[in-house]
Amino acid sequence: MGRLYYGNGTEAIEMPDTTLALLRVVATTKLRRSESFSVSWVHPDEIAGGRSTIWLHCSIPLRFEFDSAESEKLDRAQLEEMADAANSSRGLTLDLCEPDELPVSIGAARSGLGRAA
């Protein structure tokens, strides 16, 4: 599990390395262009609160920390779907399940994730 550090806080948002790597590419591409966007996710059952949304902006510090020293091989179709979602008014919704449980297509899984946005 990788970790995203958002803002100046010390608490991390944990997610599978593959999901984090995809988010890193989308975020760095958009933030390099000074384009802000929202990222939402449903909390795992063991975490109270249901869901979270953060606003990614180039003025807010981000740090991506991966468990694996090796770079993740990214699925181009998933990357494009995530980029399209980040460009929408609804924003990007992440699936924070284990890497071997990641959907083949983010769009196909979005119906179950829609409640997070």
Secondary structure, DSSP 8 states (H G I E B T S, - for coil): -EEEEETT-S-EEEE-HHHHHHHHHHHHHHHHTT--EEEEEE--TTSTTSEEEEEE-TTS-EEEE-S-SS-----HHHHHHHHHHHHSSS-EEE--S-GGG--S-HHHHHHHHGGG-
